Amino acid sequence: MPEIRLDSARIERIVSQTLRDEAGLSPLKANQLAAQICIRLSASMAAPTNPHLSGYRIIRSTPPFDGTFRKAVSAKIADVNDAVARELWELVYERGQDLPPAIADTPSWLK
């Protein structure tokens, strides 16, 4: 079966138009049903298809400035200063993983 790739707004318009034309639904009801259908289609997709967040990481490249990371590390390791906390944070950051491609849909304001 061939794969069809369309953005959700276009699918919603097509479905809404079909519901109005073929099923004789009012525009309001057709739009509501089309939106629900698109939500279900998006939820059933195996993997996101838009790589908008690729290359980003879940953590920052620097430790928090409020000292919470240093305090948490110092609770585990004796004599930890800011330099040691920074080195440890770099170790954590270097081993972090990039977010999977398109973990989130494109915000509507970017379309």
Contacts in CASP RR format, 6 or more apart in sequence:
PFRMAT RR
TARGET T0000
AUTHOR 0000-0000-0000
METHOD contacts of the structure
MODEL  1
MPEIRLDSARIERIVSQTLRDEAGLSPLKANQLAAQICIRLSASMAAPTN
PHLSGYRIIRSTPPFDGTFRKAVSAKIADVNDAVARELWELVYERGQDLP
PAIADTPSWLK
5 49 0 8 1.000
6 14 0 8 1.000
7 111 0 8 1.000
8 38 0 8 1.000
8 41 0 8 1.000
8 42 0 8 1.000
8 105 0 8 1.000
9 111 0 8 1.000
11 38 0 8 1.000
11 41 0 8 1.000
12 31 0 8 1.000
12 34 0 8 1.000
12 35 0 8 1.000
12 37 0 8 1.000
12 38 0 8 1.000
13 34 0 8 1.000
15 33 0 8 1.000
15 34 0 8 1.000
15 37 0 8 1.000
15 38 0 8 1.000
16 27 0 8 1.000
16 30 0 8 1.000
16 31 0 8 1.000
16 33 0 8 1.000
16 34 0 8 1.000
17 30 0 8 1.000
19 25 0 8 1.000
19 29 0 8 1.000
19 30 0 8 1.000
19 33 0 8 1.000
19 34 0 8 1.000
20 26 0 8 1.000
20 27 0 8 1.000
20 30 0 8 1.000
23 30 0 8 1.000
24 30 0 8 1.000
25 33 0 8 1.000
42 105 0 8 1.000
47 100 0 8 1.000
47 102 0 8 1.000
48 100 0 8 1.000
48 101 0 8 1.000
48 102 0 8 1.000
48 103 0 8 1.000
48 104 0 8 1.000
48 105 0 8 1.000
49 102 0 8 1.000
50 101 0 8 1.000
50 102 0 8 1.000
50 105 0 8 1.000
50 106 0 8 1.000
51 101 0 8 1.000
51 102 0 8 1.000
52 102 0 8 1.000
52 104 0 8 1.000
52 105 0 8 1.000
52 106 0 8 1.000
52 110 0 8 1.000
53 99 0 8 1.000
53 101 0 8 1.000
53 102 0 8 1.000
53 103 0 8 1.000
53 104 0 8 1.000
54 98 0 8 1.000
54 99 0 8 1.000
54 100 0 8 1.000
54 101 0 8 1.000
54 102 0 8 1.000
55 98 0 8 1.000
55 99 0 8 1.000
56 98 0 8 1.000
56 99 0 8 1.000
57 93 0 8 1.000
57 96 0 8 1.000
57 97 0 8 1.000
57 98 0 8 1.000
57 99 0 8 1.000
58 96 0 8 1.000
58 99 0 8 1.000
59 92 0 8 1.000
59 93 0 8 1.000
59 96 0 8 1.000
60 93 0 8 1.000
61 93 0 8 1.000
62 86 0 8 1.000
62 89 0 8 1.000
63 69 0 8 1.000
63 70 0 8 1.000
63 85 0 8 1.000
63 86 0 8 1.000
63 89 0 8 1.000
67 85 0 8 1.000
69 85 0 8 1.000
69 89 0 8 1.000
70 80 0 8 1.000
70 81 0 8 1.000
70 82 0 8 1.000
70 85 0 8 1.000
73 80 0 8 1.000
73 84 0 8 1.000
73 85 0 8 1.000
73 88 0 8 1.000
74 80 0 8 1.000
74 85 0 8 1.000
77 84 0 8 1.000
80 88 0 8 1.000
END
